[in-house]
Amino acid sequence: MLVFATRNEGKLVELRELLTGIEVIDVSEAGRRIDHVIPDTVEDAETFAGNAIKKAREVSAVTGWPALADDSGLEVDALGGGPGVYSARYSGQGTEGNKAKLLAALEGVEASQRTARFRCVLALADVHGPLGAETITADGTCEGSILEAPRGTGGFGYDPLFLLLSGETMAEMDHATKNTVSHRGL
Ligand code: ITT
């Protein structure tokens, strides 16, 4: 059994699809099983890796189980690489607010200048187990660009605005297909 140190349902669905044969529980379920409310990790690192390591280690330490964490986000070239590690809190008003703010920030920017990429760092910790002080990390990047209007109903977060080089948005593919090309799947 593996704890996925996330409260993001979209990430959980995709990871479960990737890790068939392993029971994956999220942080809320882990809290129920140890009868303890697991506090949110303060994501104050300046890098995806820093935040992913922090989330994985904190959840492994409090549960006593191996924990995997995902820190990810969108880097838009015309925004100097932003929102980056601030992707989840970009607007302060959730996913719909984040997408609206992104479209507004890129208003008038022509298609060729709207290049972007999703980045993901996964971190695996087992603080009380064989890994001890070590944390294993892996990272993946997916190149694309930001559309002027959303397309598709699948995925989560910025997916309907993220156009892959193949010409589809991440919201126009099912989870399994997204996992073959996405930053998280890679
Ligand atoms: P946890 O920390 O609980 O895992 P979170 O949503 O706060 O959940 P992050 O801090 O890693 O996660 O922020 C990642 C944000 O980047 C996420 O909220 C999305 O808005 C965006 N994002 C990451 N991967 C994405 C994907 O595959 N598709 C669309 N948006 C994605």
Boltz pocket constraint, residues with backbone or C-beta under 6 A from the ligand:
constraints:
  - pocket:
      binder: B
      contacts: [[A, 5], [A, 6], [A, 7], [A, 8], [A, 11], [A, 43], [A, 70], [A, 71], [A, 72], [A, 73], [A, 74], [A, 84], [A, 85], [A, 87], [A, 88], [A, 98], [A, 118], [A, 119], [A, 155], [A, 156], [A, 157], [A, 158], [A, 159], [A, 170], [A, 182], [A, 184]]
      max_distance: 6.0
